[in-house]
Amino acid sequence: MQTEIKRLITEINNNLKEHPKLPSSIEKFITQPELYDTNLGRAQGTLVIDLLKQYLDAIVKRYNIITKERHDLCRVVDDAKQQINDLQQEKEHCDYQIAQLTSELRAASSQVSVDTDEKETSIDSDIMPVDNDILQANETLSAQRMRMQTVLRDISAEIAYLIGKNLSSDSISSLSELDATPLHLLIVDLKKEIESKDQVLAGRQRYIDQLEQDVLVHQKELHRLKLCQERVDADRIGCEKRITNLQRALQDHDGTISALKEQNVELQQHLEDMKDTLQTYKESIRRLGDEKANLEEECKNQLITISNLRTALEETKRNGSSSVANLQEVIESLHSEVTLLGEQLNQSFRENLSKDNELDHYRDSNLHLRCQITDLTRDLNDLKDIAMLVDVRRELEEQKQRHLTQIKNEMNGLQSQMVELKNEIDSRQRDCSYLTYFRDKCAELEMEHQQELQRMRSDIEALSAQLVDSNETSIQHEQLVRESNSLQNTILELSNQNEILQKAILSYQDEVEQLQQELSASKFQFTNLNQELENLKTLCSEKDSKIISINSEREKLQGDLNLHKRMCKCGFNTNLKERSKTPVSHSLQKQVVQKTLEATKASDALKQRTADFKRLENQYVEERIRLTEQTTELFTQIGKLKGQNSNLEQSLFDKEQMIDRLRQSLQEVRENLVAKSQIAQTMEAKNASLSQAWEKYREDSTAREKKLAEELNTIKRNSQKQRNQLQQCEHQLAWHREELEKLRGKAEILLKERDTLRQDTEDLGNKLSSFAGEKSALCEVLKKLQDDLSLKTGRLAEVEDNYRKLNHAYQNLKTYNEDLTKQYQTARKHLENYKELVEFKRQTINTVKLARKCAEESRQRERDYEQKVADQKRIIGHLEEDRVKLMEKMQDYHRDSLILNRRLEHYQQAYDDSRSSLSTSLHQTFYPSEANKLIRSSSDPNCKESDELLRRLQYTKDRIHRTREFWYQGIKEILPPR
């Protein structure tokens, strides 16, 4: 524009040569004393001004058309950017969900180290293009800075040339009409813009340095995570080894349980045999007892007969002797019967002794059976302990089953999340279809703009034809003046738009924080507007009342004036009294005029107030609409933030529920262990009662064996089921790994789609650049047309050259602005990518922490289980040692009892032999009472004579009984509770 003004001034100087020249600078022109002495023709000055105005108006119209097209293109590009940003946000959300799923699956699977390596490589691969983009952005910024400096140098050179050129005095009026201050303001604005952009570049450089430091910190964090992962893998391998050892120990326990079952079956068979033999012994004892009772009755009957015979003999002696021979025969027969009876008694006595020996043998066998029964009860207690261990194992298996169910539920949740992810992928595909539709729409819009450009080209050609046809150079000159004016206005508008864009960028960053303040300010303004409206209403009411009162006074004064006019006789009477009345009417007229002026002023003020009131109402409506739009945008943003917050809260709630479930399961395990310890104590207390009620348990042993067999079968079935479930879990894990691979493939597809989106954005940028090139080509066509016109009109040639230069400067500014916008967009994209990387790293850190916590909890649980198993093993070892010691003691006591029984049998046999060898009182005649006593004493098995041997025997029996009771009292008597 400066060159255009310079050219116009030179043309005016050439046309008006007879007038004096202008000074070489503006300062000299302003400070010269003969400024008002120059006599420039008014018609020539107005002609120059009109030409300049027409030319500038044409330029303004042209620039308005171009700016309208530019605004349309900017709107389309902004819509495209908005949709691309929406797609990027949705893609970021999908990437976030994919990263969350992959982190959870990696925490559940054994490939954590491989996944972390992949994450590191992916992060490195994402960081490298960020660094490259940052370097490219720095290079582009430096190039743009150099280009801007060259443009500024060109502008400064042109301005210096413009100021330094000698101007003629003929163009003083035209130069006074134009203002040179916008050029200075434009230069100042450009300098400010350059300084602000330098500050932005410095801030971005600082931000890039900060990002590099953050990348180094992230790399250190990843190295630390690698080391933690290696430790976790080592712990996991140790846990797997412990699990295999526990499984091997469980298999050994299964083998011991099966062997004990076989021994129990053999012992049960032996017990049945002993029961049969005991039953036969009982039957023989009962039979011998019956025979003994019969013999005793027979002996009693024989003694009764003997006593009867003695009484009869005494009677016969008293009555006299009938015949001695008969008596002798009777006596001989009696002696023979007595001898026979003595032999029978001796035989019965020997039989009684043999029966006593058999009874002793039966007692010994019964004692042996009791010892065997005690062994069986001990084995039964061992089997009960084993059954308790089996119950503990069953509970462990149930806990394992619960954990497997939890894992299955988590897998189901992952499957549901995968289904949601598939739905998201479908929605992304739909969005891709929408994007293709958007591309088609953009192509259609581009075609429409091409048609409009062609139409504009045809209009320009028509205008050029009209210009060729027209012979009036004054009109062309006016158009050139208008175009120069429009160019100046367009440059100012471009600078304003550039400032507006910079302010909009800053305002977009601070808009979220200022919206609340704006709402509060708008509420305050609303209250102020309401107060102002109330004040205006009161003022209007007061003004109305004043107008009414003034009108009433005016009417009153008008009536008085009319009355005075009727009463006035100034024209007829010349007396002093009558003439003295005339000023009264004049004063009344003055008052009426004053009141009318006040009424008109009040009405004007009322109109002004009503106009202000309407203007305030319109402002209030516009402000309210703007505030409603801002509030709706705020509500949408708040809704999005609430959705994200709810998702985060839901994930945290799920994690807390998982931790609560784990804690609850640990509490249940502890309660089960406490219950098991209580059960063990109650079982130890019950062992005493079981030892006392061994006959009852002997009857129930068969049923318990059946139950044990059934439980063992159920244990085997459960173990088989658990193995099957483990296999199913392994299959499910393999399937989930396959699904994970599929998800990785889909993630790669999404990355490819992202690359395609970036390529599409680059294509759109290329299309826009091509569109700008077409516009520049159109401008060049316009320049060519203007050059053709300059061939016909020599004066317009320089104008066309200057217009071309201005257009070139405008194109440079436009490209610089586009480069700045692109650079801002790329920096924003890099920032978003870096935020994604930071979010991804934070998620990986959280997942690794969660995995570490789970591993520590599992290790702690396994240590507790191992400690409890070690305590149980130690207690079982002590019990086994005590059982071995008790077995040895019982064997010693049994051996001692057998030795004592043998000695007692020997002494009893010797005693019985000595008793049988002695002659009894039965050989003497007629002593039946002593014979009865002898029979009773010899036939009594529990004979308690005052003999030292019997006392020793009783002492040994009592000792055996005490030791047996000591054994039956259980392990509490031997081992006190710990």
Beta strands, then each sheet from edge to edge (+ up, - down):
end
